[in-house]
Amino acid sequence: YETFEENIIYAKGMANVKKMVNRHIMPTPGSVMESTLKLKEELGNIMTIDVGGATTDIHSVSLPSEDFLEYLEGEPLSKRTVEGDLGVFINHENVLKNFNQADLLKELTIDKTTFSALINNYSYIPKTPMQRKLVFALTKKCVNLALDRHVGDLRRVFTTSGQKIIPEGKDLSQVETIVLTGGALINLKDTESIIRDYIKKNKTKMMPSNNVKIVKDHNYIMASMGVLSLVYPKEAMDLLKQSLRM
């Protein structure tokens, strides 16, 4: 946070902001993590997925399963990954490179000419059904790749005493609530299905069960509430619950 504050002042307009506020300026991922930590106090083991225009961030605050405790010494209680190559606006071209174009065209049910026109007129706020369909596909790819990188795996290894399943990485099997935030995950319809589909298809990932509770940050305030919670914890929690419709 200190490094961020020392350097963000060189961004356009930030010098004026520094004069207007009398407390810390916190980077968005840091503030969303603060909100996630706050929610953990009441909701138990939790994960927040934030798909933005430039990055896709995953925040998890969760204890591992007792079955894997002995293998996961050193894994932090709270973990944040910020994927700088995954975003649905500034980085949408990077995300497109992760698709097989034929599969994407089939998913969107369009031909190459229509697809080219769609990309050439790309907007981070989709207005037509086809634009929304494309942004949904990009959002799903961002979530899938970010989860691949953030969540641990169950590895099959062969030892002198036979085959064993060894956990590697962050165990999120005990997560009770998943929070979705970021413009795409909040405003597109049925984005909860992206998470459930990932859980269903990735049996070796240490994800929670498919009936995990998934909620949306409807008011898009997690980043703001993280900062606010440092000074007004109760009020921030009340607003977070309101946004999550709890």
Summary of the structure (lengths in Angstrom):
residues: 246
radius of gyration: 19.6
end to end distance: 30.4
largest distance: 65.4
contacts: 756
relative contact order: 0.16
helix: 46%
strand: 17%
